[in-house]
Amino acid sequence: MRNILIIGAGRSASSLIEYLLNKAEAENLQITIGDLSAELAQRKTKGHPRASAITFDIFDEEQRREEIGKADVVISMLPAHLHYEVAKDCITFKKHMVTASYISPAMQDLDEQVRANNLIFMNEIGLDPGIDHMSAMKIIEDIRDKGGKVLLFESFCGGLVAPESDNNLWNYKFTWNPRNVVLAGQGGAAKFVQEGTYKYIPYNKLFRRTEFMEVEGYGRFEGYANRDSLKYRSVYGLDDALTLYRGTLRRVGFSKSWNMFIQLGMTDDTYIMEDSETMSYREFINSFLPYHPTDSVELKLRHSLKIDQDDIQWDKLVELDLFNDDKIVGLRNATPAQILEKILSDKWTLKQDDKDMIVMYHKIGYELDGKEHQIDATMVCIGDDQTYTAMAKTVGLPVAMAALQILNGNITTPGVQLPLKKEVYLPILNELEEFGVVFNEKHVPYQGYNPDNVAS
């Protein structure tokens, strides 16, 4: 019997667990699901004879070490900052580890010890990061194998609402952690390179610099820049590429509307608002507007943002019930960002029958035999329901597949790593297609920003 320990049984673990349960008999697996909520962990076992549920406290060192010691592979679906303690125990007990999270500096510092123990710590193998890395590297390596040179690399990904559930003016609902949506883009300027020139977009300008793209069958989308695209330049082997840009996808118009919150200061998470617990939604809005003896909150807001009453931006604000004096925030010592998250959650939480959607879009321009070419690759995944969401599928399935590939000895390169090697991404991408995660590639004319390659 081969033991897999899964730490964390939240929404993103649903498809991961189901995949491993379906493989348990054929692969001789025993799956232990640990979560602070024993009831949640038990529910995820579905009564499978090869699965067991335990109450698991990551801060209980004795329990953590005991359970990790019994496992062959540990899958951590915890928040990223909690992986480190798990990782140290995995080294102590010589266990492989898989996570969907970005590699933190602390995790990277363990690389030498991981290699010394011939262990595999696979990170960034969820959706974004994860499927984006693997699908991009497959195309990039194919180009290199033909003797081509990559000139342009752009990659976009978005967690959105499926078309059949898209019924608000923002064309958006929360499909992942709402807090991450509210704080998106903060913490430093977005950095990328465009036609050989370094570009920077400060937070207050981020949502007004967007790029547009069409996905066949699903319409038009816009992308805004991720915070640091440059950190993947060397990782992807694209130090000589003229353009490297990673971004987040939304429906067209979202970014312009979101910018209203930024300009007002409602996404700020650095200070606490007095009397937030008893504050009404209307008072929250008014707190960011100048005093006026006669003008209403609505009028002051329109003046402040320079929007007309018949502007769609105004309708979007009204739809959120922002001017309601009867709705109370009800959060003690809350920051503006926390209050905004509460207000948006009233309107943007997926309903029981709603489905989510993941959209990924790569643009890869290259030179081959003296000619310029471009491949556009798109992937759209629609969720099944509120348990097996598109987000749960695209985050959880590659994690589960990687764990099984490691267990079966198909992934052998040791170290703290990303899924950038063919031994990792080829079998996983092929298997993902069986679950509807399919990339459609098409060759289009090269769309370099500056055909003459003159920096601008």
C-alpha positions in Angstrom: 0.0 0.0 0.0 1.4 3.4 -1.0 0.3 6.3 1.2 -0.5 9.8 0.0 -1.2 12.5 2.7 -3.3 15.4 1.6 -3.2 18.4 3.9 -6.2 20.7 3.3 -9.6 19.6 2.0 -10.9 23.0 0.9 -12.6 23.8 -2.4 -9.5 23.5 -4.5 -8.9 19.9 -3.3 -12.2 18.5 -4.6 -11.0 17.3 -8.0 -7.6 16.4 -6.7 -9.1 14.0 -4.1 -11.7 12.6 -6.6 -8.9 11.8 -9.1 -6.8 9.9 -6.5 -9.8 8.0 -5.1 -10.6 6.9 -8.7 -7.0 5.7 -9.0 -6.7 4.1 -5.6 -7.5 0.5 -6.4 -5.5 0.3 -9.6 -2.5 2.2 -8.1 -2.6 0.5 -4.7 -3.0 3.8 -2.9 -4.1 4.7 0.7 -5.2 8.3 0.9 -5.2 10.2 4.1 -7.1 13.5 4.0 -6.3 15.9 6.8 -8.1 19.2 7.6 -9.0 21.3 10.6 -12.6 20.3 9.9 -12.9 16.6 10.4 -16.4 16.8 8.9 -15.1 18.4 5.7 -12.3 15.8 5.4 -14.7 13.0 6.0 -17.1 14.3 3.3 -14.3 14.4 0.8 -13.5 10.6 1.3 -17.0 9.7 -0.1 -16.8 6.6 2.1 -14.1 5.1 -0.1 -12.4 2.1 1.6 -8.9 3.3 0.7 -9.5 6.8 2.1 -9.4 8.0 5.7 -10.1 11.4 7.2 -8.4 13.0 10.2 -8.6 16.3 12.1 -5.2 17.9 11.2 -3.7 20.9 12.9 -0.7 22.1 11.0 0.7 23.7 14.2 0.5 20.4 16.1 4.1 19.4 15.5 3.8 15.9 17.0 0.8 15.1 14.8 2.3 16.7 11.7 5.5 14.8 12.0 3.7 11.5 12.7 1.4 11.8 9.7 4.2 12.9 7.3 6.4 10.1 8.5 3.7 7.6 7.4 3.3 9.0 3.9 5.2 8.3 0.7 4.1 11.6 -0.9 2.7 14.7 0.8 0.4 17.1 -1.0 0.0 20.4 0.7 -3.1 22.4 -0.2 -2.5 24.8 2.6 -2.0 28.6 2.2 1.4 29.2 0.8 3.0 30.6 4.0 2.3 27.3 5.8 4.2 25.0 3.4 7.6 25.6 4.9 7.0 23.6 8.1 5.6 20.7 6.1 8.6 20.9 3.8 11.1 20.7 6.6 9.4 17.6 8.0 9.4 16.1 4.5 13.2 16.5 4.4 13.5 15.0 7.9 11.5 11.9 7.0 12.6 11.8 3.3 9.2 12.3 1.7 8.4 13.9 -1.6 6.1 16.9 -1.6 3.8 18.6 -4.1 2.1 22.0 -3.9 0.3 24.4 -6.2 1.9 27.5 -4.7 4.6 29.8 -5.9 8.1 28.9 -4.7 8.8 31.2 -1.7 12.4 32.3 -0.9 12.3 30.0 2.2 11.2 27.0 0.1 13.9 27.7 -2.5 16.5 27.8 0.3 15.7 24.1 1.0 16.8 23.1 -2.5 20.3 21.9 -1.5 18.9 19.7 1.3 16.1 18.4 -1.0 18.6 17.4 -3.7 21.0 15.8 -1.1 18.2 13.5 0.0 17.2 12.8 -3.6 13.7 14.2 -3.0 11.3 15.9 -5.4 9.5 19.0 -4.1 7.2 20.0 -7.0 5.7 23.5 -6.7 3.7 25.8 -9.0 1.8 22.9 -10.5 -1.8 24.1 -10.2 -3.4 26.4 -12.7 -1.6 29.7 -12.6 1.1 29.0 -11.7 1.1 25.5 -13.1 -0.8 24.7 -16.3 0.5 28.0 -17.7 4.1 26.9 -17.1 3.6 23.5 -18.7 1.6 24.5 -21.7 4.0 27.4 -22.4 7.1 25.3 -22.1 5.6 22.7 -24.4 5.2 25.3 -27.2 8.6 27.0 -26.4 10.5 23.6 -26.5 8.8 22.6 -29.7 9.9 25.9 -31.3 13.5 25.4 -30.1 13.6 21.8 -31.3 12.8 23.1 -34.8 15.7 25.6 -34.5 13.5 28.6 -33.9 14.1 31.6 -31.5 11.3 33.0 -29.3 10.8 36.7 -29.8 7.6 37.4 -28.0 5.9 35.6 -25.0 2.6 36.7 -23.5 0.5 34.6 -21.2 -2.9 35.5 -19.6 -5.1 33.6 -17.3 -8.4 34.4 -15.6 -10.9 32.8 -13.2 -14.3 34.0 -14.5 -17.9 33.2 -14.4 -19.2 30.8 -17.2 -21.3 32.5 -19.9 -24.6 30.8 -18.8 -24.0 32.2 -15.2 -22.8 35.7 -16.3 -25.8 37.8 -15.2 -24.4 41.0 -13.7 -23.1 44.2 -15.3 -19.5 43.5 -14.1 -19.4 40.2 -16.0 -17.6 38.8 -12.9 -18.2 36.7 -9.8 -15.7 35.4 -7.2 -14.4 32.0 -8.3 -11.4 32.1 -5.9 -10.2 33.9 -2.8 -12.1 37.3 -2.8 -9.4 38.9 -0.8 -6.8 38.2 -3.5 -9.1 39.8 -6.1 -9.5 43.0 -4.0 -5.7 43.3 -3.4 -4.7 42.3 -7.0 -1.8 44.4 -8.3 -0.7 45.9 -5.0 2.8 45.6 -3.5 4.8 47.2 -6.3 4.8 48.2 -9.9 4.0 45.7 -12.7 7.3 44.9 -14.5 7.7 43.4 -18.0 9.7 43.9 -21.1 8.2 45.0 -24.4 10.1 45.1 -27.7 13.4 45.1 -25.8 12.4 47.9 -23.5 11.7 47.6 -19.8 8.2 48.8 -18.8 6.7 49.6 -15.4 3.1 50.3 -14.5 2.4 51.7 -11.0 -0.7 50.4 -9.1 -2.7 53.5 -9.7 -2.4 53.1 -13.5 -2.5 49.3 -13.7 -6.2 48.9 -14.6 -6.1 51.5 -17.3 -3.4 49.8 -19.3 -5.1 46.7 -20.8 -4.6 44.5 -23.8 -7.5 42.9 -25.7 -8.0 39.5 -27.2 -10.6 37.3 -28.7 -11.3 33.7 -27.7 -13.3 31.8 -30.4 -16.7 30.9 -29.1 -16.4 33.0 -25.9 -16.0 36.5 -27.1 -13.7 39.3 -26.1 -11.5 39.6 -23.0 -9.0 42.1 -21.6 -5.8 41.5 -19.8 -3.9 43.6 -17.2 -0.3 43.1 -16.3 0.8 40.8 -13.4 3.1 42.3 -10.8 6.4 40.8 -12.0 6.7 39.1 -15.3 10.5 39.4 -15.4 11.1 36.7 -12.8 10.1 34.0 -15.4 12.5 35.3 -18.0 15.4 33.1 -17.1 13.2 30.3 -15.8 11.6 29.9 -19.3 15.0 30.5 -21.0 13.7 33.7 -22.6 16.4 36.2 -21.6 16.8 37.2 -25.3 13.0 37.5 -26.0 12.0 41.0 -27.0 8.7 40.9 -25.2 7.7 39.0 -22.0 4.4 39.8 -20.4 2.2 37.9 -18.0 -1.3 39.1 -17.2 -4.7 38.4 -15.7 -7.9 38.1 -17.8 -11.2 39.8 -17.3 -14.2 40.6 -19.5 -13.9 43.8 -21.4 -14.9 46.8 -19.2 -14.1 45.2 -15.8 -10.7 47.0 -15.4 -12.0 50.5 -16.1 -14.8 49.9 -13.6 -12.4 48.4 -11.0 -10.2 51.5 -11.3 -13.0 53.5 -9.7 -12.4 51.7 -6.4 -8.7 52.3 -6.7 -9.1 56.0 -7.3 -11.4 56.4 -4.4 -9.0 54.5 -2.1 -11.4 51.6 -1.3 -8.8 48.8 -2.0 -6.4 50.1 0.6 -5.5 47.5 3.2 -3.0 49.6 5.3 -5.3 51.3 7.8 -8.4 50.6 9.9 -11.6 52.6 9.5 -13.1 53.9 12.7 -16.6 52.6 13.6 -16.5 50.1 10.7 -18.8 47.7 12.6 -21.8 50.1 12.6 -21.0 51.9 9.3 -23.5 51.6 6.5 -22.5 51.0 2.9 -23.5 54.5 2.1 -21.4 55.9 4.9 -18.5 53.8 3.7 -18.7 55.4 0.2 -19.2 58.9 1.7 -16.1 58.6 3.9 -13.9 58.8 0.7 -15.7 61.9 -0.6 -15.3 65.6 0.3 -17.8 67.3 2.5 -20.6 69.3 0.9 -23.4 71.0 2.7 -26.1 70.2 0.1 -24.8 67.7 -2.5 -25.9 64.0 -2.1 -23.4 61.1 -1.9 -24.4 60.1 -5.4 -23.8 63.6 -6.8 -20.4 63.9 -5.0 -19.3 60.5 -6.3 -20.3 61.4 -9.9 -18.3 64.6 -9.6 -15.3 62.9 -8.1 -15.1 60.2 -10.7 -16.3 62.4 -13.6 -19.1 60.0 -14.6 -22.5 60.8 -16.0 -25.7 59.5 -14.7 -26.3 57.5 -17.9 -22.8 56.0 -17.9 -22.6 52.2 -17.5 -20.0 52.8 -14.8 -22.7 54.4 -12.7 -25.1 51.5 -13.3 -22.3 49.1 -12.1 -22.0 51.0 -8.8 -25.7 51.1 -8.3 -26.0 47.4 -8.9 -23.6 46.8 -6.0 -26.1 48.5 -3.6 -23.3 50.8 -2.5 -25.6 53.7 -1.6 -27.8 51.7 0.7 -28.0 53.3 4.1 -29.7 50.3 5.7 -27.0 47.7 4.9 -24.4 47.6 7.6 -20.7 46.6 7.2 -20.7 44.7 10.4 -16.9 44.2 10.5 -14.9 45.4 13.5 -11.7 47.3 12.9 -11.8 46.7 9.2 -9.7 48.1 6.5 -11.2 49.7 3.4 -10.2 46.6 1.4 -11.9 44.3 3.9 -15.1 46.3 3.7 -15.1 46.4 -0.1 -14.6 42.6 -0.1 -17.7 42.3 2.2 -19.8 44.5 -0.1 -18.7 42.7 -3.3 -19.3 39.3 -1.7 -23.0 40.2 -1.3 -23.3 40.4 -5.1 -20.5 38.4 -6.6 -20.7 35.1 -4.7 -21.5 32.2 -7.0 -25.1 30.9 -6.6 -25.8 27.2 -6.2 -26.5 26.7 -9.9 -23.7 29.0 -11.1 -20.7 27.6 -13.0 -17.2 29.1 -13.2 -14.8 29.3 -16.1 -11.1 29.3 -16.6 -9.6 31.0 -19.6 -5.9 30.9 -20.6 -4.3 32.6 -23.6 -0.7 32.3 -24.8 0.8 34.4 -27.5 4.2 33.2 -28.6 6.0 34.9 -31.5 9.2 33.3 -32.9 11.7 33.5 -35.7 12.4 30.4 -37.9 14.4 30.2 -41.1 14.5 34.0 -41.3 10.7 34.4 -41.0 8.5 35.6 -38.2 5.7 33.4 -36.9 3.2 33.4 -34.1 1.2 30.7 -32.2 -1.9 31.7 -30.2 -3.0 29.0 -27.8 -6.2 29.2 -25.9 -7.8 27.0 -23.2 -11.3 27.3 -21.8 -12.5 25.1 -19.0 -16.1 25.2 -17.6 -16.9 24.0 -14.1 -19.4 21.1 -13.5 -20.9 22.5 -10.3 -20.1 24.2 -7.1 -17.9 21.3 -5.9 -16.1 20.4 -9.1 -15.5 23.9 -10.3 -13.2 24.7 -13.2 -10.9 26.3 -10.6 -10.8 23.1 -8.6 -10.2 21.0 -11.7 -7.4 23.1 -13.1 -5.7 23.6 -9.8 -6.2 20.1 -8.3 -5.8 17.7 -11.2 -2.2 18.6 -12.1 -1.2 18.4 -8.5 -2.7 14.9 -8.2 -1.2 13.8 -11.4 2.2 15.0 -10.4 2.0 13.2 -7.1 1.2 9.9 -8.8 3.9 10.4 -11.5 6.4 10.9 -8.7 5.2 7.9 -6.8 5.5 5.8 -10.0 9.0 6.9 -10.6 8.2 8.8 -13.8 9.5 12.1 -12.5 13.0 11.6 -11.2 14.8 14.9 -11.2 15.3 15.9 -7.5 15.1 19.4 -6.0 12.8 22.3 -5.3 11.3 22.8 -8.8 8.7 24.0 -11.2 7.0 21.8 -13.8 9.3 22.9 -16.6 10.9 19.6 -17.7 9.4 17.3 -20.4 9.2 14.4 -17.9 6.8 16.5 -16.0 4.7 18.5 -18.4 4.2 16.0 -21.3 2.4 13.2 -19.5 0.4 15.7 -17.3 -0.8 17.8 -20.3 -1.7 14.7 -22.2 -3.7 13.4 -19.3 -5.4 16.7 -18.6 -6.9 16.6 -22.1 -9.0 13.6 -20.9 -10.6 15.9 -18.4 -11.4 18.6 -20.9 -8.3 20.8 -20.3 -7.3 21.2 -23.9 -5.2 23.9 -25.6 -6.2 25.0 -29.1 -3.3 26.3 -31.0 -3.5 28.3 -34.2 -0.9 30.0 -36.3 -1.4 33.7 -36.9 0.6 36.6 -38.4 3.4 37.7 -36.0 2.2 40.7 -34.0 5.3 42.2 -32.6 4.7 45.7 -31.2 7.4 47.2 -33.3 8.2 45.3 -36.6 11.4 47.2 -37.1 12.7 46.1 -33.6 13.4 49.7 -32.7 13.0 50.1 -28.9 10.2 52.5 -28.0 
